[in-house]
Every structure is written in C-alpha cells, then in structure tokens.
Amino acid sequence: MTLPPFQRLLDEHRTDVYRFLVAAVGRQAADDCFQETFLAALRAYPHLRDASNLRGWLFTIATRKTLDHWRGERRRPIPVERLPERAAPEPSNGDPELWSAVGTLPPMQRAAVIHRYVLDLSYAEIADALGISEEAARANAYEGRRKLRSMQEVNA
C-alpha cells in the first residue's frame, strides 16, 4: 500500500476539516484544534495501515481534538476583573442563538449534529469519525436535533 504525500492529503481535506472545527469550537479555538489535528495526523501517517478512507481518518482525529477541547473548557480560567477590549466586532455566525444552543448539547450529540448538518456527512461517515456504530451516530444526531427543537419551542 502506498500513501499519497501528506501535503496532498492536507491540501485535499483542510477546508472541510477547518469548517468542521470552526462550527464545533469557534473561530479562535479552531486554529489550535486544526494544528493539533494535522500534527497528530502527520505523526501517525507513516504508520497508517489502511489508506482506504483518509478523509474519515482525518475527521476522526479532528473530532477527538474537539472532544478534548470541550472537556478542557471546564478547566480553563475565566478572567473576571477586566474584560479585554475588542479590536473589531465579532463576525456574524448566522444565527447566534442556534449556535449557542448547539454549544449546550452533550459532546457526542454536538459532534453528530455538526458533522451531519454543517458538513453534510452520511451517518456511516459520522460513525467512522466518532468511532461509534452507524445506529449510534443516527441516534446522537436525532437526539441533538430533538433537543434543539425543544429549546427553540421554549424560547418562542
């Protein structure tokens, strides 16, 4: 089995991986997660045994980096004395209430919803990325969507 050059793999998939990371962790954290994803991929690439689904392999790594980020958020300090000035207004994220609600979902549901509705991945691809069965991927996306609808109904 011969692997394509790593740079070609990066060039082919970086846009989709970055879009997923921005949707999952926000613009500021996406850069760090992106670097961590491709550094981990670069380290593992020479030892890769199966190159049949490199895109899925990259999304699996990216998903695990987002899960690490979400877990780490609880341990990060929050500045309370003074808030930093904003140099420029935050770019619009389309529907901030929706993204805020997505951010409250449990990690697996959040990841499944983002994979399904931002990246338009199939349930089989979501299952590969999350390391779960296709049925579990479908259930996580469904439960996440159901919770989002119930949050919308409460706020309406």
VMD Tcl script that builds the backbone (N, CA, C; Angstrom):
set m [mol new atoms 468]
animate dup $m
set s [atomselect $m all]
$s set {name element resname resid chain x y z} {
  {N N MET 1 A 0.842 -1.163 0.000}
  {CA C MET 1 A 0.000 0.000 0.000}
  {C C MET 1 A 0.897 1.239 0.000}
  {N N THR 2 A 0.640 2.141 -0.924}
  {CA C THR 2 A 1.390 3.389 -0.963}
  {C C THR 2 A 0.463 4.539 -0.603}
  {N N LEU 3 A 0.939 5.368 0.282}
  {CA C LEU 3 A 0.170 6.533 0.725}
  {C C LEU 3 A 0.514 7.723 -0.155}
  {N N PRO 4 A -0.478 8.568 -0.419}
  {CA C PRO 4 A -0.158 9.795 -1.150}
  {C C PRO 4 A 0.696 10.700 -0.260}
  {N N PRO 5 A 1.404 11.638 -0.833}
  {CA C PRO 5 A 2.181 12.561 0.003}
  {C C PRO 5 A 1.268 13.277 1.000}
  {N N PHE 6 A 1.780 13.498 2.190}
  {CA C PHE 6 A 0.963 14.112 3.243}
  {C C PHE 6 A 0.459 15.489 2.820}
  {N N GLN 7 A 1.265 16.235 2.093}
  {CA C GLN 7 A 0.852 17.577 1.652}
  {C C GLN 7 A -0.394 17.498 0.773}
  {N N ARG 8 A -0.495 16.480 -0.060}
  {CA C ARG 8 A -1.683 16.323 -0.907}
  {C C ARG 8 A -2.903 16.028 -0.035}
  {N N LEU 9 A -2.721 15.190 0.965}
  {CA C LEU 9 A -3.807 14.894 1.898}
  {C C LEU 9 A -4.265 16.173 2.592}
  {N N LEU 10 A -3.327 16.972 3.053}
  {CA C LEU 10 A -3.639 18.247 3.702}
  {C C LEU 10 A -4.371 19.175 2.740}
  {N N ASP 11 A -3.878 19.311 1.524}
  {CA C ASP 11 A -4.494 20.200 0.543}
  {C C ASP 11 A -5.923 19.782 0.204}
  {N N GLU 12 A -6.172 18.482 0.107}
  {CA C GLU 12 A -7.496 17.988 -0.277}
  {C C GLU 12 A -8.534 18.152 0.818}
  {N N HIS 13 A -8.140 18.067 2.076}
  {CA C HIS 13 A -9.126 17.977 3.150}
  {C C HIS 13 A -9.097 19.117 4.165}
  {N N ARG 14 A -8.158 20.027 4.052}
  {CA C ARG 14 A -8.035 21.059 5.085}
  {C C ARG 14 A -9.252 21.965 5.180}
  {N N THR 15 A -9.870 22.295 4.063}
  {CA C THR 15 A -11.029 23.190 4.102}
  {C C THR 15 A -12.188 22.555 4.857}
  {N N ASP 16 A -12.497 21.307 4.560}
  {CA C ASP 16 A -13.608 20.625 5.243}
  {C C ASP 16 A -13.310 20.428 6.722}
  {N N VAL 17 A -12.088 20.046 7.041}
  {CA C VAL 17 A -11.711 19.851 8.446}
  {C C VAL 17 A -11.817 21.174 9.196}
  {N N TYR 18 A -11.328 22.242 8.579}
  {CA C TYR 18 A -11.379 23.550 9.241}
  {C C TYR 18 A -12.831 24.013 9.421}
  {N N ARG 19 A -13.680 23.818 8.425}
  {CA C ARG 19 A -15.101 24.176 8.551}
  {C C ARG 19 A -15.737 23.435 9.717}
  {N N PHE 20 A -15.437 22.157 9.844}
  {CA C PHE 20 A -15.964 21.380 10.968}
  {C C PHE 20 A -15.481 21.962 12.288}
  {N N LEU 21 A -14.203 22.268 12.374}
  {CA C LEU 21 A -13.642 22.770 13.625}
  {C C LEU 21 A -14.208 24.138 13.989}
  {N N VAL 22 A -14.393 25.014 13.019}
  {CA C VAL 22 A -14.993 26.323 13.309}
  {C C VAL 22 A -16.402 26.138 13.842}
  {N N ALA 23 A -17.168 25.254 13.222}
  {CA C ALA 23 A -18.535 25.002 13.688}
  {C C ALA 23 A -18.552 24.356 15.061}
  {N N ALA 24 A -17.556 23.538 15.341}
  {CA C ALA 24 A -17.547 22.791 16.597}
  {C C ALA 24 A -17.018 23.600 17.779}
  {N N VAL 25 A -15.942 24.372 17.572}
  {CA C VAL 25 A -15.291 25.024 18.714}
  {C C VAL 25 A -15.160 26.530 18.574}
  {N N GLY 26 A -15.588 27.104 17.456}
  {CA C GLY 26 A -15.468 28.545 17.250}
  {C C GLY 26 A -14.181 28.902 16.529}
  {N N ARG 27 A -14.150 30.126 16.006}
  {CA C ARG 27 A -13.005 30.556 15.185}
  {C C ARG 27 A -11.678 30.562 15.930}
  {N N GLN 28 A -11.663 31.072 17.146}
  {CA C GLN 28 A -10.383 31.193 17.846}
  {C C GLN 28 A -9.794 29.832 18.193}
  {N N ALA 29 A -10.597 28.943 18.718}
  {CA C ALA 29 A -10.094 27.626 19.104}
  {C C ALA 29 A -9.883 26.720 17.890}
  {N N ALA 30 A -10.555 27.015 16.775}
  {CA C ALA 30 A -10.428 26.174 15.579}
  {C C ALA 30 A -8.995 26.136 15.071}
  {N N ASP 31 A -8.300 27.257 15.134}
  {CA C ASP 31 A -6.911 27.271 14.658}
  {C C ASP 31 A -6.046 26.306 15.448}
  {N N ASP 32 A -6.187 26.325 16.771}
  {CA C ASP 32 A -5.394 25.413 17.603}
  {C C ASP 32 A -5.779 23.960 17.344}
  {N N CYS 33 A -7.069 23.687 17.280}
  {CA C CYS 33 A -7.524 22.313 17.029}
  {C C CYS 33 A -7.082 21.834 15.648}
  {N N PHE 34 A -7.095 22.740 14.682}
  {CA C PHE 34 A -6.655 22.398 13.327}
  {C C PHE 34 A -5.186 21.969 13.347}
  {N N GLN 35 A -4.355 22.764 14.020}
  {CA C GLN 35 A -2.934 22.417 14.108}
  {C C GLN 35 A -2.737 21.096 14.839}
  {N N GLU 36 A -3.453 20.904 15.934}
  {CA C GLU 36 A -3.324 19.660 16.683}
  {C C GLU 36 A -3.775 18.472 15.845}
  {N N THR 37 A -4.833 18.651 15.072}
  {CA C THR 37 A -5.345 17.578 14.219}
  {C C THR 37 A -4.297 17.147 13.208}
  {N N PHE 38 A -3.732 18.118 12.489}
  {CA C PHE 38 A -2.794 17.748 11.433}
  {C C PHE 38 A -1.421 17.357 11.964}
  {N N LEU 39 A -1.046 17.836 13.141}
  {CA C LEU 39 A 0.190 17.335 13.754}
  {C C LEU 39 A 0.028 15.876 14.164}
  {N N ALA 40 A -1.116 15.553 14.756}
  {CA C ALA 40 A -1.377 14.162 15.133}
  {C C ALA 40 A -1.429 13.280 13.890}
  {N N ALA 41 A -2.052 13.785 12.829}
  {CA C ALA 41 A -2.136 13.017 11.585}
  {C C ALA 41 A -0.740 12.812 10.978}
  {N N LEU 42 A 0.067 13.859 11.000}
  {CA C LEU 42 A 1.420 13.759 10.450}
  {C C LEU 42 A 2.252 12.734 11.206}
  {N N ARG 43 A 2.110 12.721 12.532}
  {CA C ARG 43 A 2.867 11.741 13.339}
  {C C ARG 43 A 2.429 10.302 13.038}
  {N N ALA 44 A 1.130 10.111 12.846}
  {CA C ALA 44 A 0.604 8.761 12.641}
  {C C ALA 44 A 0.670 8.312 11.182}
  {N N TYR 45 A 0.789 9.241 10.267}
  {CA C TYR 45 A 0.695 8.938 8.835}
  {C C TYR 45 A 1.661 7.860 8.347}
  {N N PRO 46 A 2.935 7.903 8.719}
  {CA C PRO 46 A 3.848 6.865 8.218}
  {C C PRO 46 A 3.491 5.448 8.681}
  {N N HIS 47 A 2.747 5.340 9.771}
  {CA C HIS 47 A 2.413 4.025 10.328}
  {C C HIS 47 A 1.000 3.585 9.964}
  {N N LEU 48 A 0.327 4.351 9.136}
  {CA C LEU 48 A -1.053 4.057 8.759}
  {C C LEU 48 A -1.101 2.769 7.944}
  {N N ARG 49 A -2.006 1.885 8.314}
  {CA C ARG 49 A -2.093 0.584 7.639}
  {C C ARG 49 A -3.133 0.558 6.533}
  {N N ASP 50 A -4.186 1.355 6.691}
  {CA C ASP 50 A -5.282 1.318 5.721}
  {C C ASP 50 A -5.538 2.734 5.216}
  {N N ALA 51 A -5.322 2.944 3.928}
  {CA C ALA 51 A -5.497 4.274 3.342}
  {C C ALA 51 A -6.784 4.365 2.544}
  {N N SER 52 A -7.743 3.486 2.809}
  {CA C SER 52 A -8.962 3.482 2.009}
  {C C SER 52 A -9.900 4.637 2.338}
  {N N ASN 53 A -9.831 5.185 3.558}
  {CA C ASN 53 A -10.723 6.279 3.940}
  {C C ASN 53 A -9.928 7.339 4.704}
  {N N LEU 54 A -9.053 8.020 4.026}
  {CA C LEU 54 A -8.214 9.021 4.681}
  {C C LEU 54 A -9.030 10.206 5.184}
  {N N ARG 55 A -10.074 10.565 4.457}
  {CA C ARG 55 A -10.933 11.673 4.888}
  {C C ARG 55 A -11.595 11.329 6.222}
  {N N GLY 56 A -12.142 10.145 6.329}
  {CA C GLY 56 A -12.758 9.708 7.574}
  {C C GLY 56 A -11.758 9.650 8.715}
  {N N TRP 57 A -10.549 9.209 8.401}
  {CA C TRP 57 A -9.483 9.143 9.397}
  {C C TRP 57 A -9.171 10.537 9.932}
  {N N LEU 58 A -9.078 11.525 9.035}
  {CA C LEU 58 A -8.821 12.901 9.471}
  {C C LEU 58 A -9.964 13.447 10.316}
  {N N PHE 59 A -11.206 13.156 9.928}
  {CA C PHE 59 A -12.344 13.635 10.713}
  {C C PHE 59 A -12.409 12.956 12.077}
  {N N THR 60 A -11.960 11.726 12.157}
  {CA C THR 60 A -11.892 11.058 13.457}
  {C C THR 60 A -10.915 11.794 14.368}
  {N N ILE 61 A -9.761 12.142 13.835}
  {CA C ILE 61 A -8.769 12.875 14.626}
  {C C ILE 61 A -9.323 14.240 15.022}
  {N N ALA 62 A -9.930 14.953 14.070}
  {CA C ALA 62 A -10.486 16.282 14.348}
  {C C ALA 62 A -11.586 16.206 15.397}
  {N N THR 63 A -12.423 15.195 15.321}
  {CA C THR 63 A -13.498 15.035 16.297}
  {C C THR 63 A -12.923 14.802 17.683}
  {N N ARG 64 A -11.899 13.993 17.770}
  {CA C ARG 64 A -11.278 13.745 19.078}
  {C C ARG 64 A -10.623 15.008 19.632}
  {N N LYS 65 A -10.072 15.825 18.766}
  {CA C LYS 65 A -9.486 17.101 19.215}
  {C C LYS 65 A -10.583 18.041 19.714}
  {N N THR 66 A -11.753 18.033 19.072}
  {CA C THR 66 A -12.857 18.876 19.567}
  {C C THR 66 A -13.364 18.363 20.907}
  {N N LEU 67 A -13.449 17.053 21.052}
  {CA C LEU 67 A -13.879 16.493 22.336}
  {C C LEU 67 A -12.891 16.872 23.433}
  {N N ASP 68 A -11.588 16.820 23.135}
  {CA C ASP 68 A -10.574 17.254 24.103}
  {C C ASP 68 A -10.763 18.735 24.447}
  {N N HIS 69 A -11.030 19.543 23.445}
  {CA C HIS 69 A -11.241 20.976 23.678}
  {C C HIS 69 A -12.458 21.202 24.570}
  {N N TRP 70 A -13.564 20.534 24.277}
  {CA C TRP 70 A -14.790 20.711 25.070}
  {C C TRP 70 A -14.566 20.283 26.520}
  {N N ARG 71 A -13.855 19.182 26.706}
  {CA C ARG 71 A -13.566 18.735 28.076}
  {C C ARG 71 A -12.674 19.743 28.794}
  {N N GLY 72 A -11.717 20.300 28.072}
  {CA C GLY 72 A -10.782 21.239 28.661}
  {C C GLY 72 A -11.397 22.590 28.990}
  {N N GLU 73 A -12.519 22.934 28.363}
  {CA C GLU 73 A -13.158 24.225 28.639}
  {C C GLU 73 A -13.520 24.378 30.108}
  {N N ARG 74 A -13.897 23.295 30.736}
  {CA C ARG 74 A -14.288 23.366 32.154}
  {C C ARG 74 A -13.110 23.693 33.059}
  {N N ARG 75 A -11.891 23.417 32.591}
  {CA C ARG 75 A -10.711 23.641 33.415}
  {C C ARG 75 A -10.031 24.976 33.133}
  {N N ARG 76 A -10.448 25.672 32.089}
  {CA C ARG 76 A -9.790 26.929 31.735}
  {C C ARG 76 A -10.238 28.055 32.657}
  {N N PRO 77 A -9.305 28.906 33.060}
  {CA C PRO 77 A -9.688 30.038 33.911}
  {C C PRO 77 A -10.469 31.082 33.112}
  {N N ILE 78 A -11.354 31.769 33.797}
  {CA C ILE 78 A -12.147 32.822 33.181}
  {C C ILE 78 A -11.743 34.145 33.828}
  {N N PRO 79 A -11.270 35.106 33.044}
  {CA C PRO 79 A -10.903 36.390 33.635}
  {C C PRO 79 A -12.160 37.116 34.132}
  {N N VAL 80 A -12.097 37.648 35.347}
  {CA C VAL 80 A -13.273 38.287 35.907}
  {C C VAL 80 A -13.064 39.757 36.261}
  {N N GLU 81 A -11.833 40.194 36.471}
  {CA C GLU 81 A -11.610 41.580 36.864}
  {C C GLU 81 A -11.895 42.552 35.732}
  {N N ARG 82 A -11.300 42.319 34.594}
  {CA C ARG 82 A -11.486 43.224 33.463}
  {C C ARG 82 A -11.657 42.418 32.200}
  {N N LEU 83 A -12.580 42.841 31.394}
  {CA C LEU 83 A -12.769 42.209 30.096}
  {C C LEU 83 A -11.892 42.919 29.074}
  {N N PRO 84 A -11.262 42.180 28.179}
  {CA C PRO 84 A -10.419 42.832 27.173}
  {C C PRO 84 A -11.274 43.631 26.191}
  {N N GLU 85 A -10.706 44.704 25.688}
  {CA C GLU 85 A -11.399 45.469 24.663}
  {C C GLU 85 A -11.374 44.669 23.373}
  {N N ARG 86 A -12.422 44.821 22.610}
  {CA C ARG 86 A -12.474 44.149 21.316}
  {C C ARG 86 A -11.911 45.080 20.258}
  {N N ALA 87 A -10.955 44.591 19.502}
  {CA C ALA 87 A -10.356 45.400 18.449}
  {C C ALA 87 A -11.327 45.586 17.292}
  {N N ALA 88 A -12.142 44.594 17.068}
  {CA C ALA 88 A -13.125 44.650 15.985}
  {C C ALA 88 A -14.337 43.845 16.421}
  {N N PRO 89 A -15.497 44.150 15.869}
  {CA C PRO 89 A -16.672 43.366 16.234}
  {C C PRO 89 A -16.535 41.925 15.763}
  {N N GLU 90 A -17.144 41.032 16.508}
  {CA C GLU 90 A -17.130 39.614 16.147}
  {C C GLU 90 A -17.874 39.421 14.827}
  {N N PRO 91 A -17.367 38.550 13.937}
  {CA C PRO 91 A -18.109 38.283 12.702}
  {C C PRO 91 A -19.412 37.559 13.033}
  {N N SER 92 A -20.408 37.796 12.227}
  {CA C SER 92 A -21.709 37.174 12.447}
  {C C SER 92 A -21.624 35.681 12.181}
  {N N ASN 93 A -22.213 34.896 13.046}
  {CA C ASN 93 A -22.229 33.441 12.885}
  {C C ASN 93 A -23.556 32.966 12.333}
  {N N GLY 94 A -24.276 33.811 11.664}
  {CA C GLY 94 A -25.555 33.414 11.093}
  {C C GLY 94 A -26.665 33.513 12.113}
  {N N ASP 95 A -26.785 32.554 12.981}
  {CA C ASP 95 A -27.836 32.513 13.985}
  {C C ASP 95 A -27.191 32.248 15.344}
  {N N PRO 96 A -26.809 33.299 16.076}
  {CA C PRO 96 A -26.082 33.103 17.335}
  {C C PRO 96 A -26.860 32.286 18.364}
  {N N GLU 97 A -28.188 32.441 18.392}
  {CA C GLU 97 A -28.979 31.670 19.351}
  {C C GLU 97 A -28.889 30.178 19.052}
  {N N LEU 98 A -28.944 29.832 17.775}
  {CA C LEU 98 A -28.839 28.424 17.390}
  {C C LEU 98 A -27.465 27.872 17.765}
  {N N TRP 99 A -26.392 28.614 17.447}
  {CA C TRP 99 A -25.046 28.126 17.757}
  {C C TRP 99 A -24.820 28.049 19.250}
  {N N SER 100 A -25.423 28.960 19.987}
  {CA C SER 100 A -25.337 28.897 21.443}
  {C C SER 100 A -26.025 27.636 21.951}
  {N N ALA 101 A -27.186 27.327 21.379}
  {CA C ALA 101 A -27.919 26.113 21.764}
  {C C ALA 101 A -27.132 24.862 21.383}
  {N N VAL 102 A -26.520 24.852 20.208}
  {CA C VAL 102 A -25.700 23.707 19.791}
  {C C VAL 102 A -24.565 23.499 20.785}
  {N N GLY 103 A -23.995 24.591 21.280}
  {CA C GLY 103 A -22.898 24.503 22.235}
  {C C GLY 103 A -23.285 23.899 23.562}
  {N N THR 104 A -24.584 23.840 23.884}
  {CA C THR 104 A -25.026 23.259 25.145}
  {C C THR 104 A -25.299 21.763 25.048}
  {N N LEU 105 A -25.316 21.231 23.837}
  {CA C LEU 105 A -25.577 19.797 23.670}
  {C C LEU 105 A -24.432 18.974 24.257}
  {N N PRO 106 A -24.718 17.744 24.694}
  {CA C PRO 106 A -23.631 16.854 25.124}
  {C C PRO 106 A -22.636 16.648 23.977}
  {N N PRO 107 A -21.372 16.401 24.276}
  {CA C PRO 107 A -20.332 16.352 23.236}
  {C C PRO 107 A -20.625 15.446 22.049}
  {N N MET 108 A -21.092 14.237 22.270}
  {CA C MET 108 A -21.329 13.333 21.141}
  {C C MET 108 A -22.486 13.826 20.283}
  {N N GLN 109 A -23.538 14.350 20.907}
  {CA C GLN 109 A -24.661 14.888 20.140}
  {C C GLN 109 A -24.214 16.130 19.370}
  {N N ARG 110 A -23.435 16.978 20.016}
  {CA C ARG 110 A -22.939 18.191 19.365}
  {C C ARG 110 A -22.107 17.812 18.143}
  {N N ALA 111 A -21.199 16.856 18.305}
  {CA C ALA 111 A -20.350 16.440 17.192}
  {C C ALA 111 A -21.187 15.829 16.067}
  {N N ALA 112 A -22.164 14.994 16.417}
  {CA C ALA 112 A -23.003 14.363 15.396}
  {C C ALA 112 A -23.822 15.400 14.638}
  {N N VAL 113 A -24.378 16.379 15.346}
  {CA C VAL 113 A -25.175 17.428 14.697}
  {C C VAL 113 A -24.298 18.241 13.750}
  {N N ILE 114 A -23.106 18.601 14.186}
  {CA C ILE 114 A -22.216 19.399 13.333}
  {C C ILE 114 A -21.772 18.601 12.118}
  {N N HIS 115 A -21.399 17.343 12.333}
  {CA C HIS 115 A -20.995 16.506 11.197}
  {C C HIS 115 A -22.141 16.371 10.192}
  {N N ARG 116 A -23.343 16.164 10.692}
  {CA C ARG 116 A -24.480 15.902 9.808}
  {C C ARG 116 A -24.978 17.165 9.111}
  {N N TYR 117 A -25.160 18.243 9.860}
  {CA C TYR 117 A -25.858 19.398 9.308}
  {C C TYR 117 A -24.954 20.540 8.873}
  {N N VAL 118 A -23.694 20.527 9.271}
  {CA C VAL 118 A -22.760 21.533 8.765}
  {C C VAL 118 A -21.952 20.936 7.623}
  {N N LEU 119 A -21.427 19.732 7.833}
  {CA C LEU 119 A -20.589 19.098 6.816}
  {C C LEU 119 A -21.365 18.186 5.877}
  {N N ASP 120 A -22.622 17.908 6.199}
  {CA C ASP 120 A -23.480 17.062 5.372}
  {C C ASP 120 A -22.876 15.665 5.169}
  {N N LEU 121 A -22.313 15.116 6.254}
  {CA C LEU 121 A -21.757 13.766 6.188}
  {C C LEU 121 A -22.879 12.747 6.342}
  {N N SER 122 A -22.673 11.593 5.765}
  {CA C SER 122 A -23.631 10.497 5.944}
  {C C SER 122 A -23.469 9.932 7.353}
  {N N TYR 123 A -24.454 9.149 7.782}
  {CA C TYR 123 A -24.358 8.559 9.119}
  {C C TYR 123 A -23.199 7.569 9.206}
  {N N ALA 124 A -22.886 6.913 8.105}
  {CA C ALA 124 A -21.739 5.999 8.098}
  {C C ALA 124 A -20.439 6.778 8.304}
  {N N GLU 125 A -20.323 7.937 7.648}
  {CA C GLU 125 A -19.121 8.762 7.811}
  {C C GLU 125 A -19.040 9.339 9.227}
  {N N ILE 126 A -20.195 9.714 9.786}
  {CA C ILE 126 A -20.222 10.215 11.161}
  {C C ILE 126 A -19.779 9.115 12.120}
  {N N ALA 127 A -20.278 7.907 11.892}
  {CA C ALA 127 A -19.912 6.775 12.743}
  {C C ALA 127 A -18.399 6.550 12.709}
  {N N ASP 128 A -17.808 6.614 11.507}
  {CA C ASP 128 A -16.352 6.461 11.392}
  {C C ASP 128 A -15.618 7.559 12.140}
  {N N ALA 129 A -16.089 8.797 11.981}
  {CA C ALA 129 A -15.409 9.935 12.611}
  {C C ALA 129 A -15.496 9.877 14.129}
  {N N LEU 130 A -16.631 9.424 14.656}
  {CA C LEU 130 A -16.828 9.404 16.103}
  {C C LEU 130 A -16.416 8.083 16.746}
  {N N GLY 131 A -16.136 7.076 15.917}
  {CA C GLY 131 A -15.750 5.777 16.458}
  {C C GLY 131 A -16.902 5.042 17.109}
  {N N ILE 132 A -18.106 5.187 16.525}
  {CA C ILE 132 A -19.307 4.544 17.056}
  {C C ILE 132 A -20.028 3.844 15.918}
  {N N SER 133 A -21.097 3.139 16.238}
  {CA C SER 133 A -21.860 2.463 15.195}
  {C C SER 133 A -22.693 3.475 14.420}
  {N N GLU 134 A -23.135 3.057 13.250}
  {CA C GLU 134 A -23.981 3.932 12.430}
  {C C GLU 134 A -25.298 4.238 13.144}
  {N N GLU 135 A -25.833 3.254 13.861}
  {CA C GLU 135 A -27.071 3.474 14.612}
  {C C GLU 135 A -26.867 4.495 15.720}
  {N N ALA 136 A -25.732 4.422 16.400}
  {CA C ALA 136 A -25.436 5.385 17.462}
  {C C ALA 136 A -25.239 6.785 16.874}
  {N N ALA 137 A -24.624 6.875 15.705}
  {CA C ALA 137 A -24.457 8.177 15.043}
  {C C ALA 137 A -25.822 8.769 14.707}
  {N N ARG 138 A -26.699 7.937 14.172}
  {CA C ARG 138 A -28.054 8.387 13.827}
  {C C ARG 138 A -28.794 8.821 15.092}
  {N N ALA 139 A -28.657 8.060 16.171}
  {CA C ALA 139 A -29.347 8.379 17.429}
  {C C ALA 139 A -28.810 9.672 18.035}
  {N N ASN 140 A -27.502 9.879 18.001}
  {CA C ASN 140 A -26.922 11.113 18.541}
  {C C ASN 140 A -27.372 12.334 17.746}
  {N N ALA 141 A -27.408 12.222 16.431}
  {CA C ALA 141 A -27.876 13.344 15.603}
  {C C ALA 141 A -29.360 13.606 15.868}
  {N N TYR 142 A -30.135 12.548 15.972}
  {CA C TYR 142 A -31.576 12.701 16.234}
  {C C TYR 142 A -31.826 13.352 17.594}
  {N N GLU 143 A -31.164 12.857 18.627}
  {CA C GLU 143 A -31.363 13.412 19.974}
  {C C GLU 143 A -30.906 14.864 20.043}
  {N N GLY 144 A -29.797 15.168 19.392}
  {CA C GLY 144 A -29.326 16.551 19.365}
  {C C GLY 144 A -30.326 17.458 18.665}
  {N N ARG 145 A -30.841 17.014 17.537}
  {CA C ARG 145 A -31.844 17.783 16.787}
  {C C ARG 145 A -33.113 17.953 17.615}
  {N N ARG 146 A -33.533 16.904 18.307}
  {CA C ARG 146 A -34.732 16.953 19.140}
  {C C ARG 146 A -34.564 17.968 20.275}
  {N N LYS 147 A -33.398 17.953 20.916}
  {CA C LYS 147 A -33.137 18.909 21.995}
  {C C LYS 147 A -33.115 20.338 21.476}
  {N N LEU 148 A -32.532 20.537 20.292}
  {CA C LEU 148 A -32.506 21.876 19.708}
  {C C LEU 148 A -33.925 22.370 19.413}
  {N N ARG 149 A -34.773 21.488 18.894}
  {CA C ARG 149 A -36.170 21.881 18.637}
  {C C ARG 149 A -36.894 22.241 19.914}
  {N N SER 150 A -36.684 21.444 20.964}
  {CA C SER 150 A -37.370 21.754 22.225}
  {C C SER 150 A -36.866 23.063 22.815}
  {N N MET 151 A -35.574 23.384 22.631}
  {CA C MET 151 A -35.059 24.672 23.094}
  {C C MET 151 A -35.682 25.825 22.319}
  {N N GLN 152 A -35.877 25.631 21.014}
  {CA C GLN 152 A -36.497 26.664 20.193}
  {C C GLN 152 A -37.942 26.903 20.615}
  {N N GLU 153 A -38.667 25.833 20.934}
  {CA C GLU 153 A -40.061 25.955 21.332}
  {C C GLU 153 A -40.179 26.701 22.657}
  {N N VAL 154 A -39.243 26.453 23.559}
  {CA C VAL 154 A -39.251 27.141 24.860}
  {C C VAL 154 A -38.975 28.628 24.675}
  {N N ASN 155 A -38.057 28.969 23.768}
  {CA C ASN 155 A -37.686 30.363 23.539}
  {C C ASN 155 A -38.679 31.116 22.663}
  {N N ALA 156 A -39.578 30.395 21.993}
  {CA C ALA 156 A -40.520 31.065 21.076}
  {C C ALA 156 A -41.697 31.675 21.810}
}
mol reanalyze $m
mol bondsrecalc $m
mol representation Tube
mol addrep $m
